Amino acid sequence: MAYYWPQYGVAIEVDDDPYLLPFDEEAFPDTAVYHVTTDVICDPESFSALAHRIARIHDIELSHDFDELIYSRRLMLHMLFGADPSTFARVYTTKDAA
């Protein structure tokens, strides 16, 4: 499983999380996959840098208050793991269903 924003063709794969399965790049060949560690995801400055880099590369407009929002760990975790389904989709493999 990876964090996947199909509307942008972007996925973030957290390489050192043992509970996440790898992103299926063969099934989604047009998706840009960014490999990160949990340290990047959990550190607001690192996460902000990653988000801004991805946004710049893919011409994605971030919210005007994005940087302020990610400094709230609770909100950051909400955005990643419990946000509105239209914001992102989790990609599951058949292993997840078992």
C-alpha positions in Angstrom: 0.0 0.0 0.0 1.1 3.5 -0.7 -0.4 6.9 -0.5 -1.8 7.7 -3.9 -3.3 10.8 -5.4 -4.7 9.5 -8.7 -5.9 12.9 -9.8 -2.3 14.1 -9.9 -0.6 10.8 -10.9 1.5 10.9 -7.7 2.2 8.2 -5.0 4.3 8.4 -1.9 5.8 5.1 -0.8 7.1 4.9 2.8 10.0 2.5 2.4 10.8 1.8 6.0 7.2 1.1 7.2 6.8 -2.7 7.5 3.0 -2.5 7.3 2.9 -0.8 3.9 3.2 -2.9 0.8 5.2 -1.5 -2.2 3.3 0.6 -4.7 2.4 -1.5 -7.8 4.2 0.5 -10.4 3.4 -2.0 -13.1 -0.3 -1.5 -12.5 0.0 2.3 -12.6 2.8 3.0 -15.1 2.0 6.7 -15.5 2.3 7.4 -11.7 5.4 9.2 -10.3 6.4 7.3 -7.2 8.3 9.1 -4.5 10.2 6.9 -2.0 10.5 8.4 1.5 11.1 7.2 5.0 8.9 7.6 8.1 11.3 10.3 9.3 10.3 12.5 6.3 6.6 11.9 6.8 6.7 12.6 10.5 8.9 15.7 10.4 7.0 18.8 9.3 9.9 20.5 7.7 10.9 17.5 5.7 7.3 16.8 4.8 6.8 20.4 3.7 10.0 20.2 1.5 8.8 17.0 -0.1 5.3 18.4 -0.7 6.6 21.6 -2.2 9.0 19.7 -4.5 6.2 17.3 -5.7 3.9 20.3 -6.2 6.5 22.2 -8.2 7.3 19.2 -10.4 3.7 18.3 -11.1 2.3 21.8 -11.2 0.0 21.2 -8.2 -1.3 24.2 -6.4 -0.9 23.8 -2.6 -3.3 25.6 -0.2 -2.1 29.0 0.8 -1.9 27.9 4.4 -0.3 24.5 3.7 2.9 25.2 5.6 1.1 26.4 8.6 -1.2 23.3 8.6 1.5 20.7 8.4 3.1 22.0 11.6 0.1 20.6 13.4 1.0 17.0 13.8 -2.6 16.0 14.5 -3.7 17.6 11.3 -0.8 16.2 9.3 -1.7 12.7 10.4 -5.3 13.4 9.7 -4.4 14.5 6.1 -2.4 11.4 5.5 -4.4 8.7 7.2 -8.0 10.0 7.8 -8.7 12.7 5.3 -11.6 13.2 3.0 -11.5 10.4 0.5 -11.4 12.8 -2.3 -8.0 14.0 -1.1 -6.2 10.7 -1.6 -6.8 7.0 -2.0 -4.9 4.2 -0.4 -3.9 1.6 -3.0 -4.3 -2.0 -1.7 -3.0 -5.1 -3.2 -4.5 -8.5 -3.0 -2.3 -9.3 -0.1 -4.0 -6.6 1.9 -7.4 -8.2 1.3 -6.3 -11.5 2.8 
